[in-house]
Amino acid sequence: MHSPTTPSVPDVFAKARGHERAAIMAAAQAADVLPYFRTLDGPALPVVRMEGAERIMLGSNNYLGLTDDPRVLAGARAALDTYGTGLTGSRLLNGTIPLHLELEERIARWMGTEAALVFTTGHQANLGVLGTILSPGDTVVVDSGDHASILDGCLLSKAKLRAFRHNRLDRLEHQLQRAANDGGGILLVVDGVFSMEGDIAPLPEIAALARRYGARLMVDEAHGAGVLGARGAGTAELFGVEDQVDLRMGTFSKSLASCGGFVAGSAEVIDFLRISSRSFLFTASAVPAAVGAALAALEVIDSPDGPPLLQAVLDNARYLRDGLEERGFAVVSAQPLGEWVPGQSDIVTPIVPVLIGDDWKAALVWKALYDAGVFVNTALHPAVPPGGALLRTSVMATHDRPTLDRALEAFSTVKAAFEAEHGPLPGPGAHA
Ligand SMILES: Cc1ncc(COP(=O)(O)O)c(C=O)c1O
């Protein structure tokens, strides 16, 4: 292999050699406790085949279980048959088909906005919105728990970045006060449901603060859309503040059982993004099968079958949360810190994280669960604060109770064996 021959110039590849993350991954792999890059042998279902064995899938974002719904499969197949495997071009040039436009119209109707724009992924939607709507003279205020794609979009924009501690309204207000003196426009961006902890942003208070300080508000509904609210339109719908949110971003890679992303808002802003957003213009458009599947999934949510599915995923989340707490686990609460949502006394999201604390302990418990036939996600530092390692479990509307009971039994067995050897795991009420 070629290697640089000029010793006076540092090698940009040097960082790829012997860095700390690779060493930790290698150690975890050597001990066979690495929770990442495991391979599925078949489709994403409530129970999957993974590396040669059956595992209960408590680690997907397939919240409504629509990835194998016959209507969604048919939507993907029809799009594939009509338009082929890919469009090999940007939406601007040769990459737009009627399904993209139909999907945009449908999303705008779902979100109750004037317009919507479809991106090839949700990550690109955040990059494309934030990198375009913000300018170097502006200030963007973000929650410290916001998704990485929000941070990437903010960095791309070169706007002044002001982060506040996760869901702390006093810290948010402080940053908005400072932002008001920065001299540019202000955009406040929060996740509606936070992807690792599964907790909900107190949107009524957040929207009121945005208004008080003249900030525009954008909410990332990746984990809220297709889950929360009567129409499944997300956190803003759940709280009844849809008219107070300027931009709502979402993804097709969770409840909509596909791949892609969107932003919904006023026609003026969406039309601007359509001709200015680099991650929209300079990439190939979403492939037909992905668009066809997302459209069909939206149709299911909008049909009489939608509300029972939305109800089922949240009922399953409550069942799993209560079962884990009864078995002595520390489950992170989804409750927002602000005012109560009218009519909602017990808010859950499909994300039910279990606090383990120590990274290595989390990897060991993960492996024991995996061997017992349950797949969960792990969130280790830096995805969570140091000492805040989580087993991020998540449910689907299509998990049946006997399957969830089997998973809970596995949690009990693993806990007893682990504690006998390593001492107690955090219990209910414990915090990172
Ligand atoms: C909160 C949040 N925003 C944005 C994204 C990006 O979405 P996508 O997977 O469609 O790129 C994700 C997905 O991981 C997410 O969890």
The ligand as an SDF file (V2000), in Angstrom:
LIG
                    3D

 16 16  0  0  0  0  0  0  0  0999 V2000
  -34.1690   12.0040   16.6130 C   0  0  0  0  0  0  0  0  0  0  0  0
  -33.6680   11.5730   15.2560 C   0  0  0  0  0  0  0  0  0  0  0  0
  -33.5790   12.4820   14.2810 N   0  0  0  0  0  0  0  0  0  0  0  0
  -33.1340   12.1530   13.0530 C   0  0  0  0  0  0  0  0  0  0  0  0
  -32.7420   10.8680   12.7530 C   0  0  0  0  0  0  0  0  0  0  0  0
  -32.2150   10.5360   11.3930 C   0  0  0  0  0  0  0  0  0  0  0  0
  -33.1420    9.7970   10.6750 O   0  0  0  0  0  0  0  0  0  0  0  0
  -32.7360    8.7830    9.5200 P   0  0  0  0  0  0  0  0  0  0  0  0
  -32.5030    7.4550   10.1450 O   0  0  0  0  0  0  0  0  0  0  0  0
  -33.9100    8.7970    8.6140 O   0  0  0  0  0  0  0  0  0  0  0  0
  -31.5110    9.3270    8.8550 O   0  0  0  0  0  0  0  0  0  0  0  0
  -32.8570    9.8780   13.7370 C   0  0  0  0  0  0  0  0  0  0  0  0
  -32.4920    8.4740   13.4420 C   0  0  0  0  0  0  0  0  0  0  0  0
  -31.6150    7.8900   13.9980 O   0  0  0  0  0  0  0  0  0  0  0  0
  -33.3120   10.2390   15.0330 C   0  0  0  0  0  0  0  0  0  0  0  0
  -33.3850    9.3290   16.0180 O   0  0  0  0  0  0  0  0  0  0  0  0
  1  2  1  0
  2  3  1  0
  2 15  2  0
  3  4  2  0
  4  5  1  0
  5  6  1  0
  5 12  2  0
  6  7  1  0
  7  8  1  0
  8  9  2  0
  8 10  1  0
  8 11  1  0
 12 13  1  0
 12 15  1  0
 13 14  2  0
 15 16  1  0
M  END
$$$$
